[in-house]
């Protein structure tokens, strides 16, 4: 380290600490990280040294505090709140872990940083965040869901199934019911005609033929009337149902306005 071979010195101190993790080694390791511009690791090493090494000399403690103060002059804090929670975040091209559903606090170097947020089925977002040592840089990013195009699929409005609206489904159901009623009415009508023919024959009459025939005729009339009403209602529902070819864009809970207004930024 005294000869200026900082990369080799850092490697040597890291090996030493792996063999014998004494807090005093962190002082030299933190100073090397500071001199090589790795301020985040320097702050961590120097802070742990000052907290844990009760056997350090006054000069070592003074060196540690001085180096830590210099290190913190190059660092600032960034707070990120990301939506959706499972989004992927890159800080200056490197992936970072975020707190899902909460705020993620990061220590990073001062200056302008690139933050890129992406997630499946959402439009990506890329922002530039200025970090200073005086104030916390806060950024809230809410991704917008992908907009569906005309060829992306069927209607996505609530109450649809396989591209057919609920209204159309009800309409076809009524038409089918009308068909069943027509068949039932025809069967009952034929049975009523058969009983009437038997009753009008000159053979000895069965007293029940007349009442049974009246019952079948009445049932046939009711079924035919039901078929007419159901068929008309079904046709109306089918003709007025929304067309499946219409494309409906999915909604997203975002703040309307220019792109700058969709993010809350404070420094």
ABEGO torsion letter per residue (X at the ends): XAAGBAAAAAAAAAAAAAABBBAAAAAAAAAAAAAAGBAAAAAAAAAAAAAABAABBAAAAAAAAAAAAAAAAABBBBBBBBOBAABBBBBGGBBBBBBBGBBBBBBBBBEBBBBBBBBBGBBBBBBBBBBBAABBBBBBBBBBBBBBBAAAEBBABBGBBGGBBAAAAAAAAAAAAAAAAAAAAAAAAAAAAAAAAAAABABBBBAAAAAAAAAAAAAAAAAAAAAAAAAAAAAAAAAABBBAABBBBBBBBBBBEBAAAABBBBX
